[in-house]
Amino acid sequence: MLLKFLTLAAVIAIAWYGFKLVGRIGQQHKQKLTRDEKAARDGVADTVQCPVCDAYIAEDIKSNCGKADCPY
């Protein structure tokens, strides 16, 4: 009879810690996806068109295109 209770306790403990492990892995996967989405958004920038050469330049990093009349 004692062996049955010990076996039942072991099965319950394995199931309990198994579910905790699966939940932890799921949470880590969700955090990784969130970090990857944030990193992907950081690589996107708005652009403006240069009135002289009609090239599109990143709005926050405006640089001279090399033309004499370039306003940047």
Secondary structure, 3 states (H helix, E strand, C coil): CHHHHHHHHHHHHHHHHHHHHHHHHHHHHHHHHHHHHHHHHHCCCCEEECCCCCCEEECCCCCCCCCCCCCC
